[in-house]
Amino acid sequence: MTQAGQHKTIDPKDFQAGRYIVVLADKPAATYAGGTAGFAATRPQKGRKLDARRAEVQRYQAHLEAKQTALANQENVQIRHRYTAALNGFSATLTADQAVNLAKDPGVLTVAPDTQQAPDYSTTDFLKLSGPNGAWNAQFGGQEGAGKGVVVGVIDSGYTPSSAFFAGGEVQPLKGEPQVGVPYRTAGGKIAMLKSDGSTFEGECQKGEGFDGKACNSKVLSARYFSEAFEDTVDKADRAPEELISPVDVGSHGTHTASTAAGNPNVETFVDGRSFGLTGGIAPAAKLSIYKICWEDNDPATGGCYTSASIDAINQAVLDGVDVLNYSISGTTSTTTDPVSLAFLSAASAGIFVSASAGNSGPAASTVNHGEPWVTTVAASSFSQELQGTAEFSDGSKFRGASIMNREITGAGVVLAANAGSGQDPDPRLCGPGSLDPAKISGRVVVCDRGTYDRVAKSAEVARGGGVGMILVNVTNSSLDADKHSVPTVHVNPPATEEIKSKVTANPAITVSLVNKDTTGLPAEGQPQVAGFSSRGPLLATDSDLLKPDVAAPGVAVLAGVSPIGAGGDTFGFMSGTSMAAPHVAGFGALILGKNAQWSPAAVKSAMMTTAGDIKLADGSNNADVHATGAGQVDPGRMLSPGLVYDADGDDYLRFIQGTGVDLGIPDLGSTKSRDMNVPSFSLGNLAGKIEVTRTVTALAPGVYRAKASVPGVKVTVTPSIMSFNSPGEKRTFKVSFENQNAKLGQFAMGSLVWQGSNTTVASPIAVRPQSVVAPKNVAFTSEGGRGSGNIGIVSGSGSPTDVTLDGLSKADSSAVELVPGPFRYATDASNFVKNVEVPAGAPLAKLSVFSADENADFDMVVITPSNQAIVEATASASESVSIPNPAPGTYRMYVNLYDSPNGQATKASVDAAVLGANVGNATVAPDPVRLANGRSGNLALSWKNLVPGSYIGRVTFDGASAPTFVSVVVTPGGVAGVPPASEDPKKKKEEQGKVLNEDLTRNPDNSV
């Protein structure tokens, strides 16, 4: 992706030639507030949706399309699809040159590859929604009123029209006046519905393969599909043979998420011939609008969910008039302003509540995606231990785990898969297809390791070889999944994994029985727990100054609808993932909006967060890791009465974007630091001295509220600590200061801030990381001659002495080049130079640079990593540089291009590659240790000597700080080389609209950047 003032990584095949999303700087119709001569504002009033039928909206959209056409014509680009509602831009197939030139245009905000993203199991009983005294009856008007008048859009892999969750009556033409929540046919035959907010939803039942366009009904009002990118990219021979170019779901993901969010209630579910009782969607009275963007192909790693299709769907959902969007699809961890995030910003500005999955890359830190504050990011939690079985060994030991086996196994022999290989697979412990020897497993229970292959594929391999049962063991703690297996199965976690393996190894004659219930007699574990796979914070995209995920919801062994096409005829199934958690929150959003139609998306999110319940550890104690839990488990019984809300609108989000360093070109807008974004959580990635943040709350329940804050080891002061509200809608602003006292340096301290009053508790999670020293990530110096010094500005976060360590300075390997301006190519020619760089294992840093001899020239650089990713450095500066902390070992290829020079003349440059090594005695830092009072600023002097001309890199590490400072020194005989931009503040860089910067590619060892 290319974006002003930001660093991105780009897949080279997309960058060289492929499909792109081009986002223009002018606002889309959903957020345009006026300012362009001759065009009235089109942004809907607060609490309203965008009305695409208004003349001024249509005129402004035509204006945007004209500018898109003019821009495309400049580069001879054929526009494939236009966006004007949620996003102002278009998709197109571009050459590398076209992509670069469009990115350089000042009227372009972003150019991003049209990428594929991978899609990320009754919960209504556990959540206390159902039953005579459940929240549906007590607060939402029963099942018939829960979500009435609200439309939930589901962007996913389509739906199963025949599913009982989506059954509905035939929709008739309108008679008399429209009634809230009652669909009707328009004169054109489409289905429309007056919603609880007073606006009208109107959709389309789009014909396609295996779908005649007549299946939409009083439950599913609209079903569309967006297949262009899939059809253009994946040859027919590479598509799943079952795939249908229509809204029909093949892989079950979309059916599962849609039925969870707003499926019909009281559906009896059967899995593997066993009834699991009645279940239904979270908002059973809400209606559904389906947007299919995910497609099945022969590559399980892709998932077939394209960025352009996502934007298409979001754009259409805004125009259709949905109230809620569910997006159970992965995103990025490194930015909040990718094209999909920007489209969701427009959706939120149009009053649409967006729920998105946090990702399934846990428990590793800094893996959470969808970091943008206008989206509600959802972690996955467990909710039940009912679906359990037991492995009973003949020595009397018992191990419980997840299971839905429909028959039991008694007294069978048991064998480790690792010892039962067929010789066709070097790692038979994983029970991959063809890996097991029937002679070794026939009639026995097989112990299989989780990983690499689908869990159900493992039991299928056991069945193929004549095995009678499986014990599926997690190698590390992760989710326990109640899958439908080919043989009776019990799925266990460590330490049972090691105990079972040791037992079978020590006594090969031991036997085991698999029982379909928990017979261990052990107490039940605390619930809910955060799933092991659920992605964690801290968020990378904002230097950890924004807390994500926001909330948690059930995402382990969730039972909902599946597609019989891809599920062997099954219509119900258990699935796990944050993909299953997000639609719960989408359903909660629909419940709230059904009762409070004018609440903003931010207010809906705030209500869920500040009233959330505790997440537990296995022993029943509270889980205090807010990077895993967010604010906690959404409590539908409390979320309608939050007392106070942390509200925000479109302009607040735009100021947040500018605060991240992206210049939106909007006069007098201002900017907001990430830590000051008005969200109901608090996060500081780098606490030194005292830091103060600001929040504003709006009263829903007037009264006097008192603040109480607690973070172990950190002094937290709330000013004012008492606030009084006389009427609903009143706003009050308060400040919160944080100052470390004795919390451990370089690690997050976590706690909460609670406002209590009017019989409500308004709680917010806090995560702050005190640092011994806060210093820039990268600092660059120049030196005329081999001796010199420079200062690194620092702020102390500790009153104690802080030891400093210097690695390097390590000299770069330099290549002298002379190029003439010309187009970028992945080859050496008169305008381009290629250099290969070998990086050994364990290197802490690689810095790759091109230094121009003429400050008025413009060299650009692309670096291809060993994993075949491209890092593009294309600023308006003469020279370029990229630093890669903890680089993967292997060959890095530097492609250097002279983009421009004065009068087109040939220009000399030095292409340098430096790999950081140990301290070699050519540099020192002082003072060491650092002695400054907490909060005091100072300088650390770096001095060097005996350096020959060239470029050097080093690393300064502060004891008690989570991240180091990387330094570069360019030694010249007389100032003949330019220095790449090294500002820590993107706002201080040149106006470089459309250029790409990549200061850091990978995470530091503690996953903080």
C-alpha positions, 0 to 999 in steps of 0.5 A: 500500500502507498500512503502519505507519510506512512510505511507499508509492506507490499507483495511484489506480485501485486506491486509489479502488476495486478489489481489495485484499490486507488483511494482519492483524497476527496471525501466520499458521499457518506462523510462529505460535509461541504466545501467544494464549490457547487456541491452541497454537503451529503453527509447524513445528519447525526442518527440518520443514514445516507439517502442515495436518492437525494439529488445532491448525493447523486450530483456529488457522486457524479462529481467524484466519478468525473474526477476518478475518470480524469485521474485514470485517463492521465495514466491510461487506466481502465477503471474496473469498479467505482466507489463513491459512498463509503469510499472515494476511489476505484479498483483497476488493474495496474502496471507497476509504473501506473501504480507508482505514478497514481500514488505520486498524484497529490489528489490520491490518498492511497494506492493499495494492492487488492489483496486476499484475506483469510476468513477468520459454536447454545450461546444464547442460554449462556448469555442469559438471553433466552428463558422466561427471565432472560434479557430478550423478555426483560429488556428487548420485547421478547424474541419478536422484538429483539432487534426489530426494525434493524438490518444486520449486514454480513460480509462473508462467504454468503448464506444457505437459503434452505437453512432453518435459521433463514426461513421467512415468509413471502414478502407482499407489496405494501398496503397502507403505510410502512410499519417498522420491522415489516418488509414489503415489496417495492413497485420495482419488486425489491424488498424494503423495510421501514427501520427503527431509526425512521429510514428505509432499507432497500436491497436486492436478491441478486441472481447467480449460479444455483440461485434464482433471486427468489429466495429472499424473504421476510428474514433475509431481505437482500443477498448480493455477491461480489465475484469480480476479483475472484473470477479475474484472479482464480482460473476456473480450474483452480476454483473449488468445484462446489463453488457457486458464483452467487450468494450461496455459501459453500464453505459454511463460514458465512452461514455460521456467522449470519445465523449467529448474529440474527438467525431465527430462534428456536431451531433444533440442532443436530450434529452427527445424529445427536440433538443439541437442543434449541438455539438461534441468533443473538438478535432473532427479530433483526433482518439480514442482508447478505454480502458474499465476498469470500470464495473457495479455491484450491489454496487453503491459505487464501480464503478468497476474500478480496479487499476490493470485494470488501470495499464493494460490499461496504459501499453497497451496504451503506447505500442499502441502509444497513444498521450493523455490519459483521466482518469476520475476516482478517485485517492488518496489524500495522495500520488503521488506515488501509482501504477497508478500514477507511471504508468502515470509517465511512460506514461508521460516519453513516451511523453503521455499527461495525463488529470485526474479528480480532484475529486468530493468531494468539496467544502471541502478543501484538497480533490483534488486527482491526485496530481502528477506533471506529470498529468494535474489535472482538476477542473470542472466549469459551463459554461451556464445558458441557461438550466433554468426553473422557479418555479412561486408561486401564491404570485408572487415570482419566483425562477430560477434553472436548468431545461430541462422540455419538458412540463410546470405545471400551478397552482398546489398545492405544498407539502414538501416531509418531510410532505408527507412520506409513513412511509416506510422511516424515512427521506422522505424529500430525496424522496427515493424509496417508501418514499412518500404517493400517497394520499399526493402528487397526483396532486401536485408539491413536494419539495425534498431535494438533497442527498443520492439517484440519482436525477432522482430517486427522480422524479421517486418516485414523478411520482410513487405517482402521483405527477406532478412536482418536485422542487429539492433543494440543502441543501448546495450550489452545482451544478445545474443539467439539468437531464432528470426527470420523471416529470417537475423539477426545481433544485435550490440552497440556499437561494432559498431552505430555502425561498421555504420551509418557504413559503410552510410551512407558506401557505399550500394552495399556488400554483406553476407553473413550467415554462421552461425558466427563467422568474425572470428578474434577471441578469445572473450570471458570468460564468464560475464558479467553481462547488461546487462539484469540489475537492479543494486543498491544496494538502495533498500529498506534505505538500501543497508545490505543487498546485493542481488542475492545470486548470478548464474546463466545467464540469456542465451539459455537453451534450454528448453521453450516452449508450442506454443500461443503459440510457433507450434507450437515446443516448445523455445526460447531466452529471456533474462532474470533469469526464466531465471536464477532457476530455475537457482538453484531447481534448485540449491536442490533439489540441495542439499536432496536431499542435506541435507534439514534445511538451512534456506533461509538455509543453502542460500542461504549455501552458494551465495553463499560458494562462488560463482565469478567473473563476468567482463568481456569482456576476461576480467578479474574483474567487481568490481561486486558490485551487478551480480554479488552473490556471483558465479556459483553453482558447483554443484560447490562448494556442498555443502561451504561449510565455514561458513554464515550461518544465520537463522530466522523470528525473525531475519527478524522482527527485521530487519523491526522494524529497518526501522521496522515495529512488528510488535507482538511483545513482547520481539522486539527489532530488527536493523539491516539492516547487521547482518542475518546474511547472507553479504554486507556493505553500508553505504550511509553510512560515516562514522567507524568502523562495526561490524557483527556476523555469526554463522557455523555450522560444517559443517566443524570446524577453524580458520579465518582471516579475510582482508578487503580493500576498496580505500581502506577499513580493514577489521578482523575481530574475532576474525580466527581462529576455531576450531570443534570440531564441526559445528553450533558457532556463533561470532560475529564483528565487522567494522569499516569505516573510510575511509582514502582511498576516494572519497567518495560512491561505493561501494568494493567488496571481500570478506571470506574465511574460510579453513580446513578446505580451504575458502574462505568468501567474502562480497562487500562494498560500502561507501560513504564519505560526506563528511558523513552528515546527515538526508534531511529536516529541518523548522523552525518560526519565529515571525517572519521571522528565526531559525535551527536546527541540522542534526545531522551526522556527518563522514566526512572529515578534510578540509574539506567545502564546503556549498551551499545552494539556496533558501529558496523560498517555497510558494504557500499556500491558506487553507482551512477544512474539516469532517470527512468522507470523502475524495473526489477533489473539492472539497467541505466536507471536501476541497480540491483544488489544482493545482501546476505543476512545471517541468523541472529542479526539484530538489525539490517539497514539498507540505504541509497545515498544520493550525491545530489540533494536535488535528485530523487532516488527510490528503493524496493527491498525484496525480503527472503519471504518475497515481501517488498518494502518500498521506499519512495519518498520525495527525498534524494536518498532512501533507507529502510531499517529491519529489526530482527531480520529473517536470515537469507538473501535480501535484494535491493532494487535502486531506481533514479526517479528524477534528477535536475535536467535529467542528468546522470547522478551518482549514489552509494548503495549501502547494506549494513548488518549490525554486529557486536561492539567493535570499539569504534564508538561510545555512549555517555553518560552510562548509566543515565542518571535523570529524574523521572520525567526529565529530558536529556541527551545521550551522546554517541561518539565515534572515531577512526571511521573510514568513509561509508555508512555505519549502524548501531543499536543503543539498548536501555536496561528497563526499556522495551525497545532499543534505538537504532543509530546510523552514521554516514561518514563522508570525505566532504559531505558528498552523500545525502542522508535519508529522511530519519524524522520520527514524526511523519508530520515533519517529513516533506509533503510526499503524497502517495510515497511509501515509507517503511521505517520498521518491518518486523516487531522488536523481540517484545513485539512492541514497535 
